[in-house]
Amino acid sequence: MQNLVDPAADPAVDDGPRRGRILWALAGCMAEKGYQATTIADIARAARVSKTVVYTHFRDKEHCLLELYSRATDRVLETVHAAQADAAELPWRDRLRVVITAYLDTLAGGPAVAWAALVEVQAAGRSALTLRREVIDRYVDLLTEVAAELARQYPDEVRPISRDLVLAAVGGINELMLARVERGEAERLPEDAGVAADVLIGLLERR
């Protein structure tokens, strides 16, 4: 989980390691008791800092969650982009499987962050919901670009599809992941990579 949320390498962040520890602590507290029940005191205790230090870095609990979600999303997308580049020479179906597997592997590496991103962000107010929509749009845009590229490269095998169809597929895959996380099995998310990839492959295949 540390890899998903630790901003220690960010030169723009003062006291990066401690800030990352606070984010990690929020994720752990939410996984244990939920966003609404988690307090700044809980976060401070889990991060082994004072409440004053928490407030030095974040104006409130929502601000902390928004940064956790943003940084985790950035990390996941970086990993997916890298996997996409590495798989560029593979057959298109295998390329999709590699991208989806990288996505789920990264989330599985931080079960508490996966819980925060898929469950708790929906209970954290309008700002969090707005950010969630922006994040989903980023995933949809990425997959729409991949689908368009594949349609150009393999016109006899891959059909062009609309962004709305990609959005519908992402929604279904999100529900698949949510069900896994709600069962407390976030570390097993990679087991769903085959099904998730099949959804996209079925959407793209010419028949």
Secondary structure as the mmCIF struct_conf table of DSSP 4:
data_model
#
loop_
_struct_conf.conf_type_id
_struct_conf.id
_struct_conf.beg_label_comp_id
_struct_conf.beg_label_asym_id
_struct_conf.beg_label_seq_id
_struct_conf.end_label_comp_id
_struct_conf.end_label_asym_id
_struct_conf.end_label_seq_id
HELX_RH_AL_P HELX_RH_AL_P1 GLN A 2 VAL A 5
TURN_TY1_P TURN_TY1_P1 ALA A 8 ALA A 9
TURN_TY1_P TURN_TY1_P2 PRO A 11 ALA A 12
BEND BEND1 VAL A 13 VAL A 13
TURN_TY1_P TURN_TY1_P3 ASP A 14 ASP A 15
HELX_RH_AL_P HELX_RH_AL_P2 GLY A 16 LYS A 33
TURN_TY1_P TURN_TY1_P4 TYR A 35 ALA A 37
HELX_RH_AL_P HELX_RH_AL_P3 ILE A 40 ALA A 47
TURN_TY1_P TURN_TY1_P5 ARG A 48 ARG A 48
BEND BEND2 VAL A 49 VAL A 49
HELX_RH_AL_P HELX_RH_AL_P4 LYS A 51 HIS A 57
BEND BEND3 ARG A 59 ASP A 60
HELX_RH_AL_P HELX_RH_AL_P5 LYS A 61 ASP A 86
TURN_TY1_P TURN_TY1_P6 ALA A 87 GLU A 89
BEND BEND4 LEU A 90 LEU A 90
HELX_RH_AL_P HELX_RH_AL_P6 TRP A 92 ALA A 108
TURN_TY1_P TURN_TY1_P7 GLY A 109 GLY A 109
HELX_RH_AL_P HELX_RH_AL_P7 PRO A 111 LEU A 118
TURN_TY1_P TURN_TY1_P8 VAL A 119 VAL A 119
HELX_RH_3T_P HELX_RH_3T_P1 GLU A 120 ALA A 123
BEND BEND5 ALA A 124 ALA A 124
HELX_RH_AL_P HELX_RH_AL_P8 ARG A 126 GLN A 153
TURN_TY1_P TURN_TY1_P9 PRO A 155 GLU A 157
STRN STRN1 VAL A 158 VAL A 158
HELX_RH_AL_P HELX_RH_AL_P9 ARG A 163 GLU A 182
TURN_TY1_P TURN_TY1_P10 ARG A 183 GLY A 184
HELX_RH_3T_P HELX_RH_3T_P2 ALA A 186 ASP A 192
HELX_RH_AL_P HELX_RH_AL_P10 ALA A 193 LEU A 204
STRN STRN2 GLU A 205 GLU A 205
#
